[in-house]
């Protein structure tokens, strides 16, 4: 009997903002260039004549940074931003970033945090149901030539929280990497602004269930529910009474609920994840703020 497992829970992407003093801009650019040259890392930097705006990538293009003094003044926000995937940085790069970049900043805060769950089962077989006061989110799907789901977005990119799930095995194989697992899917929560502080509570308004549609007696009803499972955007096109009929069927049949497993594993991992954030910012970060 196959079992479903959560392989790992990580922060997959992070956006950090802070204030960089005007007198430190030249020093930071010099440090980045010197480190890149001595380690033979790639570096791409462009800046204005008076260093009013500087942007670029360093650490082999793994870290993007932008300093914009004029924009910060106009919008009353912090002037420096870095974006990176902490999983792709080695220990030397992490320590250098902490000691030479983050240490230069004041009023440091996280404005985006991606929480990723790697699993060894097909997330495409499951429904993602908003509960409580959460509203149903719009969905966008991408399927292969055989109509198999490869990527789904739940919610809008500009919103404070967006959910993304995709076939990680397919992604890796397209990049030429071998994968021994029969299935490898990833579920990501893209959290922005205030929701960054709620990363440990992402399942309070979400349930992940797999309905046993074979319990439905009539083949026509089963076929319709399979269709709606694969094309959730079609629910809105049904008549109100028809939509209520199929919603009732889904509520009454048996469901395999995976939500408790996700919540349990996240609870076990929470202390480690918090320690990572504390390690990055030495217990002095401000968790959220607008990233305009």
Secondary structure, DSSP 8 states (H G I E B T S, - for coil): -----EEEEEEEEEEEEEE--GGGHHHHHHHHHHHHHHTT---EEEE-TTSSEEEEEETTTTEEEEEEHHHHHHHTS-SEEEEE-GGGS-HHHHHHHHHHTGGG-EEEEEEEEEEEEEESS-GGGSEEEE-TT-----EEEEE-TT--EEEEEES-TTSSEEEEEEEHHHHHHHTT----SS--EEEEEEEEGGGGGGGGGTTTTEEEEEE-GGG-SSHHHHHHHHHHHH-GGGGGGS-HHHHHHHHHHHHHS-EEE-HHHHHHHHHHHHHHHHHHHHHHHTT--B------
